[in-house]
């Protein structure tokens, strides 16, 4: 086993997709528990359609001897009622861990505006995969026409706070993320992930990333899928990592696609590429292992 593979065994990946979902996925919760035990310390399981805490509870019951740490989540797309505090509450109550609450992804108004056409981008799925048209989807923005945070979003933030959840910004516009994080902090939410800010649909300027990561418990996420699927050069990702304090960046895989490697394999490829660009192993350990533990614990 090489040094990077051994290093990844200590990582906690806070962004990994599972099925069942409208979009085909490589693993279910049980499948990932079987495949990744011993290869990585933990995984946060994401699904654009369903909360993942019930899947995790069932998988853990079926395979009680597996030691992989699984973190549940709920994504606030229309499938769960959008900005629905009851969905946050229910998902959180099924978990002994903190869960991640992702703000809208495929149903974010920003995502829909930037990707006219299919509800789920074709490149996310296997060849020939088709989803319904965006015209059938209600776009979700956190703001009203006067640029004020919607009352239902404030209710969600209170549910996130009261259930000790982690807020992840999803695919909303970076301008919305900036407003959301500051309002959530004001209300007492305690942990934040700026979801892949280098992604073309979010594209958060580095000066805004610097501003937000100076706030308490706000972390910027860099994902391997941004390179492997969205073709962002690794050098651009390394540049963003270098522009922020290492203690405020996390490395995630964003894997789970049927054509992608596993999360542990993806993170090993990511880490090797970043090493070649001058990001040493101790920094990788902070971003891949230490910072995710701080977010969770």
WOPE-V531484 format. One record per backbone hydrogen bond with DSSP energy under -1.0 kcal/mol. NH is the residue of the N-H (numbers start at 1). CO is the residue of the C=O. Records with the same first field share a line. If there is no record, write none. Layout:
NH->CO ; CO
This chain:
6->2
7->3
8->4
10->7
11->8
12->288
13->42
16->44
17->255
18->46
19->27
26->256
32->28
33->29
34->30
35->31
36->32
39->36
40->36
41->11
42->11
43->69
44->13
45->71
46->16
52->73
56->52
57->53
58->54
59->55
60->56
61->57
62->58
63->59
66->63
69->41
71->43
74->100
76->102
77->75
80->77
81->78
82->77
84->82
88->84
89->85
90->86
91->87
92->88
93->89
95->92
100->72
101->166
102->74
103->168
108->105
109->140
112->108
113->109
114->110
115->111
119->132
124->121
125->122
129->126
134->117
136->133
137->134
140->107
144->148
147->144
150->142
154->150
155->151
156->152
157->153
158->154
159->155
160->156
161->157
162->158
163->159
164->161
165->160
166->99
167->191
168->101
169->193
171->104
172->169
177->173
178->174
179->175
180->176
181->177
182->178
183->179
184->180
185->181
186->182
187->183
189->184
192->217
193->167
194->219
199->196
203->199
204->197
209->205
210->206
211->207
212->208
213->209
215->212
218->215
219->192
220->248
221->194
222->250
224->252
225->253
227->224
228->224
229->225
230->225
232->226
237->233
238->234
239->235
240->236
241->237
242->238
244->241
248->245
249->246
250->220
251->287
252->222
254->15
260->257
266->262
267->263
268->264
269->265
270->266
271->267
272->268
273->269
274->270
275->271
276->272
278->275
279->274
284->280
285->281
286->282
287->283
288->284
289->285
290->285
291->286
293->289
294->290
295->291
296->292
297->293
